[in-house]
């Protein structure tokens, strides 16, 4: 039996085989994996891994408008993964059906006496819809394991053993319902928090603890907390009553921020799904106010929920960058960025967000959020950035005959990327019906740092310079100590460099003199696009969150898609991110400011999801 027949035979019997971090994972009904089959799988593991990886790549081959680049190549380029040996690299997945097949989800048992009929019904529907999409649903017993840990009662020598169940690391998400504490539960929470504060100060002596350890320590008192082995992989999703106030289009976005944040903190979750008899809402740290009619549950599960589970919101660690310093006073683009932010202040498109300490009162919860946010002390909504002109060394474009004489690059397809004698990379790409051979330039973008006030940037301390060559580069202002704790790049840096790189390859006139970019958590109306050189795309993309290079891939493809449809003469491109917001790039600062301000004055641009449905309907 060849390897394809072996895998197909097992699949028909209900066995699921998939690749996770280059490891073979298997889930099988009882009785299928006999000792003989297990032995065969062990012997042919390498062959099976190779077959599954090929299938994944085949399923992810881009199909839109003849795009010639594989997603693997796009992912490597925008992520700065230039070496074949880069262990952090994972090919991006943009097909939600493929995402679903890679997920394992469990449902936490309902609390005793739970009687929310609408949520119970939705929970049953959700279970079936996830299974229909190919998600593996694990029962609670198999998805969790028992764990014991000891604590010492303060001021005594008494030791107490706490027993709990911990969700295993291979589970992608736990779906729970909101559990509202009664008086006894509130008393237990108070005791647990005081105990945690004592331990933090006198036992752990203010040393950082992992999320798992913190959650285990306080979970005995809090029903909404379910300890997990790997909080970076396992998300908590809570079903609760739909908040009519939060999803109302009449509520200003600035007022939605505290409501949304407090909902996430109260439920101790990464995603909250609101349920009513006629609507479904979904909320994560992007704080979108997206809603779906209950009749659209299929679209909700596949295009909105699945991508958010598959791609958690996590900031890029500083270890991914080569870090140096620069003088912002010598950068005309840094000065332009300060002006850009100041001019946008009156539009109110860039709300200040919140400080974690101001929103989360309990130390245990702050420590968990701090750990998961990689030391960030605040969260803001939107970014401003300025792409510098692309930097080339030698010919920006070569002929087909010159391409044939270039060298292969390990880790890349020789039909897509090659290297010349002085180390410059060239890309074979299709524009229209013609193949072009373009140099990949060095990309630099100046950007507001995470948590800064975008409309009042300090030139000396708030502007970071992000580079994309064969790796990611980060330059901090000279006035900043590189070891400073809260100087972090924006969550959306993959989007920034992806847009800049794609523009340099496909719409060079858009970026040849530098290009301002802005991201806000809202959308323009259809009426705003009045010039024949202003375009938008992306409304049908799966709603992956910010902070992921899947979102970078979609924005890279967005520029390509616009050029394929309209040509490279683009004055302004609006790249739509469902359940998140809009990225706008323009070739001129004064032009983009004028257009945005006009849109605000005429009510054609708003924060929140008011205008998204009309944009989507127009492209149907």
ZAMI-812091 format. One record per residue (C-alpha): residue in three letters; x, y, z negated. Coordinates in nm, 3 decimals, padded with zeros to 5 digits. Each point is the difference from the previous one (the first is absolute). Example, Ala and Ser with C-alpha at 12.3 -4.5 7.8 and 13.67 -1.06 7.14 Angstrom:
<recs>
> aa  px  py  pz
> ALA  01.230  -00.450  -00.780
> SER  00.137  00.344  00.066
</recs>
This chain:
<recs>
> aa  px  py  pz
> UNK  00.000  00.000  00.000
> UNK  00.149  00.337  00.100
> UNK  00.001  00.290  -00.243
> UNK  -00.297  00.180  00.161
> UNK  -00.213  -00.314  -00.018
> UNK  00.098  -00.052  -00.365
> UNK  -00.102  00.355  -00.100
> UNK  -00.321  -00.008  00.206
> UNK  -00.096  -00.336  -00.149
> UNK  00.047  00.128  -00.355
> UNK  -00.189  00.323  00.080
> UNK  -00.299  -00.199  00.123
> UNK  -00.004  -00.181  -00.335
> UNK  -00.022  00.328  -00.192
> UNK  00.371  00.041  -00.083
> UNK  00.124  00.361  00.018
> UNK  00.367  00.061  00.082
> UNK  00.150  00.349  00.007
> UNK  00.327  00.187  -00.035
> UNK  00.063  00.222  -00.302
> UNK  00.340  00.170  -00.029
> UNK  00.149  -00.261  00.236
> UNK  -00.130  -00.279  -00.224
> UNK  -00.252  -00.264  00.102
> UNK  -00.321  00.014  -00.202
> UNK  -00.261  -00.278  00.003
> UNK  -00.352  -00.022  -00.136
> UNK  -00.181  -00.329  00.044
> UNK  -00.325  -00.165  -00.106
> UNK  00.051  -00.288  -00.243
> UNK  00.104  -00.331  00.153
> UNK  00.124  00.131  00.335
> UNK  00.371  00.033  -00.075
> UNK  00.101  -00.361  -00.050
> UNK  00.359  -00.078  -00.104
> UNK  00.076  -00.089  00.363
> UNK  -00.128  00.334  00.131
> UNK  00.183  00.190  -00.276
> UNK  00.321  -00.174  00.101
> UNK  -00.060  00.088  00.364
> UNK  -00.065  00.365  -00.089
> UNK  00.321  00.016  -00.203
> UNK  00.207  -00.147  00.284
> UNK  -00.146  00.229  00.264
> UNK  -00.030  00.316  -00.211
> UNK  00.236  00.205  00.220
> UNK  -00.194  -00.095  00.315
> UNK  -00.332  00.088  -00.165
> UNK  00.130  00.338  -00.117
> UNK  00.124  00.078  00.351
> UNK  -00.335  -00.098  00.155
> UNK  -00.204  00.208  -00.247
> UNK  00.225  00.304  00.044
> UNK  -00.037  -00.026  00.378
> UNK  -00.377  -00.021  -00.037
> UNK  -00.003  00.307  -00.224
> UNK  00.206  00.196  00.250
> UNK  -00.220  -00.115  00.290
> UNK  -00.316  00.103  -00.185
> UNK  00.154  00.338  -00.064
> UNK  00.106  00.074  00.358
> UNK  -00.130  00.351  00.075
> UNK  -00.274  00.012  00.255
> UNK  -00.092  00.366  00.029
> UNK  00.056  00.143  00.346
> UNK  00.302  -00.212  00.088
> UNK  00.217  00.114  -00.289
> UNK  00.328  -00.173  00.072
> UNK  00.159  00.001  -00.345
> UNK  -00.061  -00.280  -00.247
> UNK  -00.123  00.094  -00.344
> UNK  00.312  -00.159  -00.144
> UNK  00.220  00.246  00.193
> UNK  -00.218  00.299  -00.096
> UNK  00.009  -00.109  -00.365
> UNK  00.378  -00.038  00.000
> UNK  00.049  00.340  00.164
> UNK  -00.221  00.209  -00.226
> UNK  00.103  -00.192  -00.313
> UNK  00.373  00.037  00.059
> UNK  00.048  -00.378  00.013
> UNK  00.287  -00.022  00.246
> UNK  00.167  -00.322  -00.109
> UNK  -00.115  -00.354  00.066
> UNK  00.088  -00.077  -00.363
> UNK  -00.230  00.268  -00.151
> UNK  -00.178  -00.211  -00.263
> UNK  -00.262  00.268  -00.076
> UNK  -00.135  00.003  00.352
> UNK  -00.339  -00.150  00.074
> UNK  -00.159  00.035  00.344
> UNK  -00.294  00.239  -00.029
> UNK  -00.348  -00.147  00.027
> UNK  -00.262  00.223  00.162
> UNK  -00.272  -00.253  00.077
> UNK  -00.242  -00.021  -00.297
> UNK  -00.095  -00.356  00.091
> UNK  00.365  -00.103  -00.036
> UNK  00.019  00.197  -00.325
> UNK  -00.301  -00.190  -00.135
> UNK  00.157  -00.336  00.073
> UNK  00.300  00.096  -00.214
> UNK  -00.209  00.092  -00.307
> UNK  -00.087  -00.202  -00.308
> UNK  -00.273  00.149  -00.220
> UNK  -00.167  -00.112  -00.321
> UNK  -00.320  00.117  -00.172
> UNK  00.017  00.049  -00.376
> UNK  -00.298  -00.171  -00.173
> UNK  -00.285  00.235  -00.085
> UNK  -00.029  00.107  -00.364
> UNK  -00.269  -00.170  -00.205
> UNK  -00.340  00.156  00.041
> UNK  00.096  00.203  00.309
> UNK  -00.325  00.105  00.169
> UNK  00.085  00.252  00.274
> UNK  -00.204  -00.169  00.274
> UNK  00.123  00.216  00.292
> UNK  00.364  -00.057  -00.090
> UNK  -00.052  -00.374  -00.053
> UNK  -00.162  -00.026  00.344
> UNK  00.277  00.204  00.162
> UNK  00.263  -00.214  -00.173
> UNK  -00.149  -00.312  00.156
> UNK  -00.012  00.163  00.344
> UNK  00.357  00.123  -00.036
> UNK  00.126  -00.348  -00.086
> UNK  -00.158  -00.143  00.315
> UNK  00.114  00.285  00.227
> UNK  00.360  -00.030  -00.120
> UNK  -00.005  -00.372  00.067
> UNK  -00.145  00.061  00.345
> UNK  00.296  00.230  00.074
> UNK  00.247  -00.274  -00.094
> UNK  00.087  00.117  -00.352
> UNK  00.088  -00.282  -00.238
> UNK  -00.233  00.019  -00.303
> UNK  00.159  -00.162  -00.307
> UNK  -00.206  -00.107  -00.299
> UNK  00.087  00.168  -00.329
> UNK  00.161  -00.305  -00.161
> UNK  00.240  -00.064  00.288
> UNK  00.081  00.372  00.043
> UNK  00.099  00.049  -00.364
> UNK  00.217  -00.164  -00.262
> UNK  00.008  00.016  -00.377
> UNK  00.263  00.213  -00.166
> UNK  00.087  00.049  -00.367
> UNK  00.202  00.283  -00.148
> UNK  00.077  00.119  -00.352
> UNK  -00.021  00.341  -00.159
> UNK  00.110  00.113  -00.346
> UNK  -00.252  00.192  -00.208
> UNK  00.156  00.339  -00.092
> UNK  00.124  00.042  -00.357
> UNK  -00.031  -00.375  -00.062
> UNK  00.185  -00.314  00.098
> UNK  -00.316  -00.159  00.132
> UNK  00.020  -00.133  00.354
> UNK  -00.309  -00.045  00.211
> UNK  -00.024  -00.228  00.304
> UNK  -00.218  00.140  00.278
> UNK  -00.144  -00.237  00.258
> UNK  -00.111  00.128  00.338
> UNK  -00.038  -00.104  00.361
> UNK  00.230  00.162  00.255
> UNK  -00.074  00.021  00.372
> UNK  00.269  -00.173  00.203
> UNK  00.237  00.198  00.217
> UNK  -00.123  -00.144  00.331
> UNK  -00.351  00.146  -00.046
> UNK  -00.051  00.313  00.210
> UNK  -00.295  00.141  -00.195
> UNK  -00.240  -00.061  -00.289
> UNK  -00.358  00.113  00.055
> UNK  -00.174  00.087  -00.325
> UNK  -00.297  00.206  -00.120
> UNK  00.019  00.303  -00.224
> UNK  -00.017  -00.104  -00.364
> UNK  -00.127  00.281  -00.222
> UNK  00.138  -00.017  -00.354
> UNK  -00.233  -00.017  -00.300
> UNK  00.081  00.144  -00.344
> UNK  00.203  -00.305  -00.106
> UNK  00.197  00.006  00.324
> UNK  00.080  00.369  -00.049
> UNK  00.131  -00.077  -00.349
> UNK  00.223  -00.277  00.137
> UNK  00.129  00.236  00.270
> UNK  00.092  00.257  -00.265
> UNK  00.190  -00.261  -00.200
> UNK  00.180  -00.132  00.308
> UNK  00.105  00.348  00.111
> UNK  00.138  00.092  -00.342
> UNK  00.188  -00.328  -00.008
> UNK  00.139  00.066  00.347
> UNK  00.117  00.349  -00.102
> UNK  00.176  -00.146  -00.305
> UNK  00.174  -00.266  00.209
> UNK  00.106  00.252  00.262
> UNK  00.163  00.224  -00.254
> UNK  00.147  -00.237  -00.259
> UNK  00.035  -00.344  00.160
> UNK  00.070  00.073  00.367
> UNK  00.157  00.340  -00.087
> UNK  -00.159  00.172  00.303
> UNK  00.147  -00.247  00.248
> UNK  -00.220  -00.054  00.306
> UNK  -00.208  -00.317  -00.001
> UNK  -00.139  -00.178  00.304
> UNK  -00.365  00.038  00.095
> UNK  -00.055  -00.367  -00.077
> UNK  00.137  00.036  -00.352
> UNK  -00.205  00.312  -00.073
> UNK  -00.319  -00.158  00.134
> UNK  00.058  -00.316  -00.202
> UNK  00.059  00.206  -00.313
> UNK  -00.331  00.189  00.017
> UNK  -00.222  -00.239  00.198
> UNK  -00.130  -00.180  -00.311
> UNK  -00.189  00.319  -00.084
> UNK  -00.113  00.114  00.345
> UNK  -00.242  -00.198  00.208
> UNK  00.077  00.205  00.312
> UNK  00.366  -00.104  -00.007
> UNK  00.098  -00.332  00.152
> UNK  00.374  -00.076  -00.030
> UNK  00.175  -00.096  00.323
> UNK  00.340  -00.152  00.068
> UNK  00.087  00.241  00.282
> UNK  -00.181  00.338  -00.010
> UNK  00.173  00.110  00.322
> UNK  -00.170  -00.286  00.187
> UNK  -00.330  -00.055  -00.186
> UNK  -00.254  00.283  00.012
> UNK  -00.298  00.040  -00.233
> UNK  -00.327  00.073  00.182
> UNK  -00.305  00.097  -00.203
> UNK  -00.364  -00.003  00.108
> UNK  -00.217  00.263  -00.163
> UNK  -00.305  00.217  00.061
> UNK  00.042  00.238  00.292
> UNK  00.077  00.354  -00.121
> UNK  -00.246  00.214  00.198
> UNK  00.167  00.321  -00.117
> UNK  00.348  -00.106  00.116
> UNK  -00.108  -00.108  00.351
> UNK  -00.220  00.305  00.058
> UNK  00.120  00.214  00.292
> UNK  -00.119  00.306  -00.194
> UNK  00.255  -00.045  -00.281
> UNK  00.327  00.191  00.068
> UNK  00.300  -00.229  00.031
> UNK  00.187  00.175  -00.281
> UNK  -00.280  -00.108  -00.234
> UNK  00.017  -00.355  00.131
> UNK  00.362  -00.043  -00.106
> UNK  -00.059  -00.023  -00.379
> UNK  -00.309  -00.218  00.052
> UNK  00.189  -00.243  00.221
> UNK  00.311  -00.012  -00.218
> UNK  -00.201  -00.053  -00.317
> UNK  -00.197  -00.280  00.167
> UNK  00.322  -00.183  00.090
> UNK  00.146  00.053  -00.347
> UNK  -00.323  -00.095  -00.179
> UNK  -00.030  -00.326  00.191
> UNK  00.374  -00.066  -00.009
> UNK  00.000  -00.082  00.370
> UNK  00.166  00.082  00.331
> UNK  -00.327  -00.020  00.196
> UNK  -00.357  00.072  -00.112
> UNK  -00.295  -00.110  00.213
> UNK  -00.325  00.184  -00.070
> UNK  -00.318  -00.194  00.068
> UNK  -00.359  00.114  00.044
> UNK  -00.302  -00.142  00.180
> UNK  00.084  00.194  00.318
> UNK  00.367  00.098  -00.012
> UNK  00.350  -00.128  -00.073
> UNK  00.284  00.234  -00.094
> UNK  00.371  -00.070  -00.034
> UNK  00.247  00.196  -00.210
> UNK  00.374  -00.032  -00.048
> UNK  00.277  00.247  -00.084
> UNK  -00.042  00.161  00.343
> UNK  -00.326  00.135  -00.150
> UNK  -00.198  -00.021  00.320
> UNK  -00.378  00.010  -00.031
> UNK  -00.068  -00.261  00.268
> UNK  -00.341  -00.166  00.000
> UNK  -00.157  -00.279  00.205
> UNK  -00.365  -00.099  00.039
> UNK  -00.061  -00.343  -00.151
> UNK  -00.080  -00.127  00.350
> UNK  00.365  00.069  00.096
> UNK  00.151  -00.230  -00.262
> UNK  00.187  -00.197  00.269
> UNK  00.177  00.315  00.120
> UNK  00.060  00.109  -00.360
> UNK  00.166  -00.329  -00.098
> UNK  00.216  -00.040  00.311
> UNK  00.100  00.357  00.089
> UNK  00.001  00.174  -00.340
> UNK  00.039  -00.242  -00.292
> UNK  00.231  -00.261  00.155
> UNK  00.271  00.250  00.111
> UNK  00.003  00.163  -00.344
> UNK  00.055  -00.335  -00.169
> UNK  00.261  -00.112  00.251
> UNK  00.197  00.326  -00.027
> UNK  00.006  00.132  -00.359
> UNK  00.086  00.366  -00.063
> UNK  00.358  -00.004  -00.123
> UNK  00.261  00.275  00.037
> UNK  00.323  -00.082  00.181
> UNK  00.280  -00.051  -00.257
> UNK  00.306  00.223  00.023
> UNK  00.213  -00.312  00.049
> UNK  -00.124  -00.007  00.361
> UNK  00.184  00.325  00.079
> UNK  00.355  00.112  00.050
> UNK  -00.004  00.311  -00.221
> UNK  00.203  00.320  00.043
> UNK  -00.057  00.375  -00.038
> UNK  -00.057  00.298  00.226
> UNK  -00.030  00.379  -00.028
> UNK  -00.362  00.099  00.072
> UNK  00.110  00.361  00.047
> UNK  00.181  -00.111  00.316
> UNK  -00.309  -00.170  00.144
> UNK  -00.237  00.220  00.206
> UNK  -00.252  -00.284  -00.013
> UNK  -00.004  -00.002  -00.380
> UNK  -00.079  00.373  00.007
> UNK  -00.273  -00.063  00.259
> UNK  -00.145  -00.270  -00.222
> UNK  -00.027  00.240  -00.294
> UNK  -00.186  00.246  00.225
> UNK  -00.222  -00.279  00.135
> UNK  -00.111  -00.098  -00.350
> UNK  -00.060  00.360  -00.108
> UNK  -00.212  00.073  00.308
> UNK  -00.210  -00.311  -00.067
> UNK  -00.081  00.105  -00.358
> UNK  -00.312  00.193  00.099
> UNK  -00.141  -00.303  00.186
> UNK  -00.012  -00.206  -00.324
> UNK  00.081  -00.313  00.204
> UNK  00.282  -00.091  -00.239
> UNK  -00.143  -00.026  -00.354
> UNK  00.257  -00.022  -00.276
> UNK  -00.105  -00.348  -00.117
> UNK  00.076  -00.086  -00.360
> UNK  00.268  -00.064  -00.257
> UNK  -00.013  -00.353  -00.137
> UNK  00.036  00.123  -00.359
> UNK  -00.298  00.233  00.046
> UNK  -00.234  -00.268  00.135
> UNK  00.105  -00.314  -00.189
> UNK  -00.014  00.053  -00.374
> UNK  00.112  -00.343  -00.122
> UNK  00.373  -00.069  -00.006
> UNK  -00.037  -00.365  00.103
> UNK  -00.194  00.100  00.311
> UNK  00.246  00.281  00.082
> UNK  00.291  -00.242  -00.027
> UNK  -00.168  -00.243  00.239
> UNK  -00.073  00.274  00.257
> UNK  00.352  00.139  -00.042
> UNK  00.151  -00.343  00.070
> UNK  -00.213  -00.058  00.310
> UNK  00.056  00.355  00.131
> UNK  00.377  -00.047  -00.022
> UNK  00.052  00.275  -00.255
> UNK  -00.221  00.264  00.160
> UNK  -00.161  00.227  -00.255
> UNK  -00.281  00.120  00.223
> UNK  -00.207  -00.071  00.309
> UNK  -00.086  00.254  00.268
> UNK  -00.222  -00.019  00.306
> UNK  00.145  00.079  00.340
> UNK  00.343  00.096  00.126
> UNK  00.171  00.263  00.211
> UNK  00.306  -00.087  00.205
> UNK  00.205  00.139  00.284
> UNK  00.167  -00.228  00.255
> UNK  00.331  00.133  00.125
> UNK  00.084  -00.032  00.371
> UNK  00.119  -00.356  00.075
> UNK  00.379  -00.042  00.008
> UNK  00.156  -00.184  00.296
> UNK  00.358  -00.097  00.076
> UNK  00.055  -00.045  00.371
> UNK  -00.273  -00.056  00.256
> UNK  -00.352  00.009  -00.138
> UNK  -00.119  -00.232  00.276
> UNK  00.180  -00.247  00.226
> UNK  -00.079  -00.195  00.315
> UNK  -00.105  -00.364  00.025
> UNK  00.342  -00.095  00.136
> UNK  00.176  00.171  -00.294
> UNK  -00.233  -00.183  -00.238
> UNK  00.115  -00.336  00.140
> UNK  00.357  00.074  -00.112
> UNK  -00.088  00.066  -00.366
> UNK  00.063  -00.244  -00.285
> UNK  -00.258  -00.193  -00.207
> UNK  -00.071  00.100  -00.360
> UNK  -00.035  -00.283  -00.255
> UNK  -00.349  -00.009  -00.148
> UNK  -00.165  00.170  00.299
> UNK  -00.137  -00.132  00.327
> UNK  00.257  00.050  00.275
> UNK  -00.288  00.093  00.232
> UNK  -00.096  00.292  -00.226
> UNK  00.312  00.143  -00.163
> UNK  00.366  00.014  00.102
> UNK  00.321  00.178  -00.105
> UNK  00.247  00.204  00.204
> UNK  00.375  00.021  -00.049
> UNK  -00.011  00.293  -00.243
> UNK  -00.265  -00.160  -00.223
> UNK  -00.313  00.176  00.124
> UNK  -00.315  -00.209  00.028
> UNK  -00.221  00.002  00.308
> UNK  -00.359  -00.113  00.023
> UNK  -00.182  -00.148  00.297
> UNK  -00.354  00.133  -00.017
> UNK  -00.295  00.027  00.233
> UNK  -00.155  00.341  00.064
> UNK  -00.294  -00.014  00.235
> UNK  00.092  -00.267  00.255
> UNK  00.372  00.075  -00.012
> UNK  00.278  -00.144  -00.216
> UNK  00.232  00.259  -00.153
> UNK  00.330  -00.048  -00.181
> UNK  00.025  00.254  -00.279
> UNK  00.257  00.067  -00.268
> UNK  -00.130  -00.030  -00.354
> UNK  00.095  00.337  -00.152
> UNK  00.088  00.075  -00.358
> UNK  -00.317  00.125  -00.170
> UNK  -00.001  00.253  -00.283
> UNK  -00.306  00.133  -00.180
> UNK  -00.011  00.254  -00.283
> UNK  -00.283  -00.080  -00.237
> UNK  -00.154  00.108  -00.325
> UNK  00.100  -00.233  -00.284
> UNK  -00.266  -00.215  -00.163
> UNK  -00.203  00.186  -00.260
> UNK  00.112  00.350  00.104
> UNK  -00.240  00.285  00.058
> UNK  -00.014  -00.007  00.380
> UNK  -00.131  00.354  00.034
> UNK  00.272  00.154  -00.219
> UNK  00.318  -00.193  00.076
> UNK  00.329  00.100  -00.161
> UNK  00.265  00.004  00.272
> UNK  00.271  -00.097  -00.250
> UNK  -00.168  -00.299  -00.164
> UNK  -00.312  -00.122  00.181
> UNK  00.113  -00.087  00.352
> UNK  00.159  -00.333  00.083
> UNK  00.162  -00.090  00.331
> UNK  -00.085  -00.349  00.127
> UNK  00.203  -00.162  00.275
> UNK  -00.066  -00.298  00.222
> UNK  00.297  -00.146  00.184
> UNK  00.080  -00.369  -00.020
> UNK  -00.100  00.033  -00.366
> UNK  -00.198  00.239  -00.221
> UNK  00.182  00.304  -00.134
> UNK  -00.103  00.239  -00.275
> UNK  00.163  00.337  -00.064
> UNK  -00.079  00.182  -00.323
> UNK  00.042  00.377  -00.045
> UNK  00.341  00.093  -00.143
> UNK  -00.172  00.164  -00.298
> UNK  -00.140  -00.340  -00.103
> UNK  00.188  -00.261  -00.200
> UNK  -00.031  -00.327  00.199
> UNK  -00.076  -00.183  -00.325
> UNK  -00.298  00.226  -00.078
> UNK  -00.302  -00.212  -00.085
> UNK  -00.287  00.145  00.202
> UNK  00.162  00.098  00.330
> UNK  -00.169  -00.251  00.225
> UNK  -00.092  00.006  00.371
> UNK  -00.362  00.009  00.106
> UNK  -00.200  -00.322  00.010
> UNK  -00.063  00.079  00.368
> UNK  00.361  00.013  00.116
> UNK  -00.046  -00.298  00.236
> UNK  -00.277  00.196  00.171
> UNK  00.220  00.308  00.037
> UNK  00.296  -00.176  00.157
> UNK  -00.225  -00.222  00.216
> UNK  -00.182  00.301  00.147
> UNK  00.329  00.182  00.063
> UNK  00.163  -00.305  00.163
> UNK  -00.302  -00.077  00.218
> UNK  -00.030  00.362  00.111
> UNK  00.369  00.008  00.094
> UNK  -00.043  -00.313  00.214
> UNK  -00.338  00.066  00.161
> UNK  -00.083  00.373  -00.034
> UNK  00.340  00.174  -00.021
> UNK  -00.145  00.344  00.079
> UNK  -00.204  -00.025  -00.321
> UNK  00.311  -00.024  -00.219
> UNK  00.289  00.143  00.205
> UNK  00.006  00.322  -00.206
> UNK  -00.104  -00.165  -00.326
> UNK  -00.357  -00.072  -00.101
> UNK  -00.208  00.083  -00.311
> UNK  -00.211  -00.281  -00.149
> UNK  -00.273  00.005  -00.261
> UNK  -00.204  -00.274  -00.162
> UNK  -00.322  00.069  -00.188
> UNK  -00.271  -00.222  -00.145
> UNK  -00.274  00.097  00.240
> UNK  -00.081  00.024  00.369
> UNK  -00.065  00.257  00.272
> UNK  -00.335  -00.002  00.178
> UNK  -00.035  -00.089  00.365
> UNK  -00.070  00.366  00.080
> UNK  00.345  00.101  -00.125
> UNK  00.178  -00.157  00.298
> UNK  -00.056  00.277  00.252
> UNK  00.321  -00.002  00.203
> UNK  00.069  -00.261  00.266
> UNK  00.342  -00.048  -00.162
> UNK  -00.141  -00.086  -00.346
> UNK  -00.082  -00.365  -00.060
> UNK  -00.079  -00.249  -00.275
> UNK  00.023  -00.376  -00.044
> UNK  00.002  -00.268  -00.269
> UNK  -00.362  -00.008  -00.118
> UNK  -00.032  -00.373  00.066
> UNK  00.321  -00.100  -00.179
> UNK  -00.022  -00.222  -00.308
> UNK  00.012  00.226  -00.306
> UNK  00.346  -00.081  -00.134
> UNK  00.100  00.226  -00.291
> UNK  00.277  00.257  -00.004
> UNK  00.348  -00.099  -00.110
> UNK  00.017  -00.298  00.238
> UNK  00.189  -00.039  00.318
> UNK  -00.312  -00.155  00.155
> UNK  -00.142  00.353  -00.018
> UNK  00.320  00.118  00.169
> UNK  -00.050  -00.255  00.278
> UNK  -00.357  00.119  00.065
> UNK  00.118  00.362  00.024
> UNK  00.287  -00.099  00.232
> UNK  -00.249  -00.179  00.225
> UNK  -00.238  00.294  -00.027
> UNK  00.243  00.236  00.175
> UNK  00.065  -00.267  00.263
> UNK  -00.372  -00.052  00.053
> UNK  -00.064  00.373  00.051
> UNK  00.282  00.023  00.255
> UNK  -00.134  -00.300  00.187
> UNK  -00.345  00.161  00.017
> UNK  00.083  00.366  00.053
> UNK  00.367  00.031  00.096
> UNK  00.287  00.143  -00.201
> UNK  -00.110  00.366  00.016
> UNK  -00.148  00.012  -00.350
> UNK  -00.030  00.320  -00.201
> UNK  -00.160  -00.159  -00.306
> UNK  -00.060  -00.361  -00.104
> UNK  -00.239  -00.104  -00.276
> UNK  00.073  -00.352  -00.126
> UNK  -00.297  -00.129  -00.198
> UNK  00.044  -00.238  -00.294
> UNK  -00.334  -00.158  -00.101
> UNK  -00.077  00.018  -00.374
> UNK  00.299  00.230  -00.043
> UNK  00.015  00.318  00.207
> UNK  00.162  00.168  00.299
> UNK  00.356  00.064  00.118
> UNK  00.040  00.296  00.234
> UNK  00.316  00.079  00.195
> UNK  00.044  00.303  00.225
> UNK  00.280  00.135  00.216
> UNK  -00.014  00.349  -00.151
> UNK  -00.046  00.123  -00.360
> UNK  -00.206  00.309  00.081
> UNK  -00.226  -00.198  00.232
> UNK  -00.073  -00.279  -00.249
> UNK  -00.063  00.252  -00.279
> UNK  -00.237  00.199  00.218
> UNK  -00.196  -00.307  00.103
> UNK  -00.031  -00.135  -00.355
> UNK  -00.103  00.335  -00.147
> UNK  -00.260  00.045  00.274
> UNK  -00.132  -00.348  -00.071
> UNK  -00.039  00.082  -00.370
> UNK  -00.167  00.336  00.067
> UNK  -00.251  -00.157  00.240
> UNK  -00.069  -00.299  -00.222
> UNK  00.152  -00.244  00.251
> UNK  00.259  -00.147  -00.239
> UNK  -00.089  -00.127  -00.345
> UNK  00.149  -00.218  -00.272
> UNK  -00.185  -00.326  -00.056
> UNK  -00.166  -00.232  00.249
> UNK  -00.274  00.226  00.136
> UNK  00.124  00.015  00.360
> UNK  00.147  -00.349  00.035
> UNK  -00.319  -00.172  00.126
> UNK  -00.041  00.241  00.292
> UNK  00.365  -00.047  00.106
> UNK  -00.049  -00.377  -00.012
> UNK  -00.326  00.013  00.193
> UNK  00.154  00.215  00.273
> UNK  00.271  -00.262  00.067
> UNK  -00.235  -00.300  -00.004
</recs>
